[in-house]
Amino acid sequence: MSKANHRAKLAELRALRQSGKKAFDHYRVDDVQNLYDEVDEDGYKEIVRTRLNQDDFVVDDHGEGYADDGREEWDRVRQDDSDSDDKELPVRGRPRKAVKESCQKEQARRAVNDRNISEYFTKGPAKSQPKPKVAKTKADGDFMADLLSEVDYNIPASAITTRQPEAEKAGHASIPDLPPRWHPA
């Protein structure tokens, strides 16, 4: 900003302050275009599919092996280098049974990941297992009868009521005599 432009801005600020206004009152915020698109789940899946259909966008990584296929980080299955060595490579000719099974497992895993989130909410809560009915036996009945008979016989005697001293009736509680306190010298 040039000195003349700077002085003009300061003069404008002084004029606003003298009139009792603030620069904040004249500040104008430009409307910003949408920073992000709001899409539903199907629209998001379509966006991811178009990313996957395009080639990698990395032009030259200097042989580092960086690649990005457009999937989100949380969708990726983390694989260590040791896992990639253990996989069988398809043999020329007809594919083997194990390769077919691994392809089917991969397709099943992708199908599970591609489910709509609404499916998780439309499912009701899991049904609880019915509680087994407890069969009452004669021994249980005898045990309960024995317990209840003990309760009937062990009723405590009614509390003995004593007469209150006259001082307590009048609202004055008698103060007990306390021994004198001993203080070391």
C-alpha positions in Angstrom: 0.0 0.0 0.0 1.4 3.4 -0.9 1.9 6.2 1.6 -0.8 8.3 -0.1 -3.3 5.4 0.0 -2.3 4.7 3.6 -2.9 8.4 4.6 -6.3 8.4 2.8 -7.4 5.4 4.8 -6.2 7.0 8.1 -8.1 10.2 7.3 -11.2 8.2 6.5 -10.9 6.4 9.8 -10.5 9.7 11.7 -13.6 11.2 10.0 -15.6 8.1 11.0 -14.5 8.3 14.6 -15.3 12.0 14.9 -18.8 11.3 13.6 -19.2 8.6 16.2 -19.2 5.7 13.8 -16.9 2.7 13.5 -15.1 1.3 10.5 -16.9 -2.0 11.3 -20.2 -0.4 10.4 -19.0 0.2 6.8 -17.2 -3.1 6.4 -18.7 -5.2 3.6 -18.2 -8.9 3.4 -18.3 -10.3 -0.1 -20.4 -13.3 -0.7 -18.3 -16.4 -1.0 -19.1 -19.1 -3.5 -20.0 -22.5 -2.0 -16.9 -24.0 -0.4 -18.2 -27.5 -0.6 -21.0 -29.4 -2.3 -23.7 -31.0 -0.3 -24.6 -34.3 -1.9 -26.6 -37.3 -0.7 -25.0 -40.7 -0.3 -25.8 -41.8 -3.9 -24.3 -38.6 -5.3 -21.2 -39.1 -3.2 -20.8 -42.7 -4.5 -21.1 -41.4 -8.1 -18.3 -38.8 -7.4 -16.1 -41.6 -6.0 -16.8 -43.8 -9.0 -15.8 -41.0 -11.4 -12.5 -40.5 -9.4 -11.8 -44.2 -9.7 -12.4 -44.2 -13.5 -9.9 -41.5 -14.0 -6.2 -42.1 -14.2 -3.9 -41.2 -11.3 -3.3 -37.5 -11.1 0.3 -37.8 -10.0 2.4 -36.8 -13.0 5.9 -37.5 -11.8 6.8 -38.9 -8.4 10.5 -39.5 -9.3 10.1 -43.2 -9.0 8.8 -43.1 -5.4 5.7 -45.2 -6.2 3.1 -42.7 -5.0 -0.3 -43.3 -6.4 -3.8 -42.0 -5.6 -6.8 -43.7 -7.1 -9.4 -41.3 -5.6 -10.7 -43.3 -2.7 -11.0 -41.8 0.7 -8.5 -42.7 3.4 -11.0 -44.4 5.7 -12.1 -46.7 2.8 -8.7 -48.1 2.3 -7.6 -51.4 3.8 -4.2 -51.0 5.3 -1.7 -53.5 3.8 1.8 -54.1 4.9 4.6 -55.0 2.5 4.6 -58.5 4.0 1.0 -59.1 3.1 1.6 -58.3 -0.6 4.3 -61.0 -0.8 2.0 -63.7 0.4 -0.7 -63.2 -2.3 -0.7 -65.7 -5.1 -0.3 -64.3 -8.6 -2.6 -65.6 -11.2 -1.1 -68.3 -13.4 -1.3 -68.2 -17.2 -4.2 -70.0 -18.7 -7.3 -70.7 -16.7 -7.6 -69.1 -13.3 -7.4 -71.4 -10.4 -10.1 -72.0 -7.9 -8.2 -70.1 -5.1 -7.9 -67.0 -7.3 -11.6 -67.2 -8.1 -12.5 -67.5 -4.4 -10.2 -64.5 -3.5 -11.9 -62.4 -6.2 -15.3 -63.4 -4.9 -14.3 -62.5 -1.3 -13.0 -59.1 -2.5 -16.3 -58.5 -4.4 -18.3 -59.5 -1.3 -16.2 -57.1 0.9 -16.8 -54.3 -1.6 -20.5 -55.0 -1.6 -20.5 -54.7 2.2 -18.7 -51.4 2.1 -21.0 -50.0 -0.6 -24.1 -50.3 1.5 -26.1 -47.2 2.3 -25.9 -45.8 5.7 -29.7 -45.7 5.9 -29.7 -49.5 6.0 -28.0 -49.4 9.4 -30.8 -47.2 10.8 -33.7 -49.0 9.2 -32.8 -52.2 10.9 -34.6 -52.6 14.2 -32.8 -53.4 17.4 -31.7 -57.0 17.8 -34.3 -59.2 19.3 -33.4 -60.2 22.8 -33.3 -63.9 23.7 -36.4 -65.1 25.6 -35.7 -65.7 29.2 -36.1 -69.3 30.2 -39.0 -69.9 32.6 -37.9 -71.0 36.0 -39.6 -74.2 37.2 -40.6 -74.0 40.8 -39.9 -77.1 42.8 -41.1 -78.3 46.2 -37.7 -77.6 47.7 -38.0 -73.9 46.6 -41.4 -73.6 48.2 -40.2 -75.2 51.4 -37.2 -72.9 51.6 -39.3 -69.8 51.1 -41.9 -70.9 53.7 -39.0 -71.5 56.2 -37.7 -68.0 55.6 -41.1 -66.4 56.0 -41.8 -68.3 59.2 -38.5 -67.0 60.7 -39.5 -63.5 59.9 -42.8 -64.0 61.6 -41.2 -65.3 64.8 -38.4 -62.7 65.0 -40.5 -59.6 65.3 -38.7 -57.2 67.7 -40.5 -56.1 70.8 -42.0 -52.7 70.7 -39.7 -49.9 71.8 -40.0 -48.9 75.4 -41.1 -45.3 75.7 -39.6 -43.2 78.5 -40.8 -40.0 79.9 -38.9 -36.9 78.7 -37.4 -34.7 81.4 -39.3 -31.4 82.1 -36.4 -29.3 80.7 -36.6 -31.0 77.2 -40.3 -30.5 77.1 -39.9 -26.7 77.6 -37.4 -26.6 74.7 -34.3 -26.5 76.8 -32.0 -29.5 76.5 -30.0 -30.3 79.5 -26.3 -29.8 79.0 -24.1 -32.7 80.2 -21.2 -31.9 82.5 -18.0 -32.1 80.5 -14.6 -32.9 82.1 -12.2 -29.9 82.1 -9.7 -29.8 79.3 -6.1 -30.4 80.1 -3.6 -28.0 78.4 0.1 -28.7 78.3 2.3 -25.9 79.5 
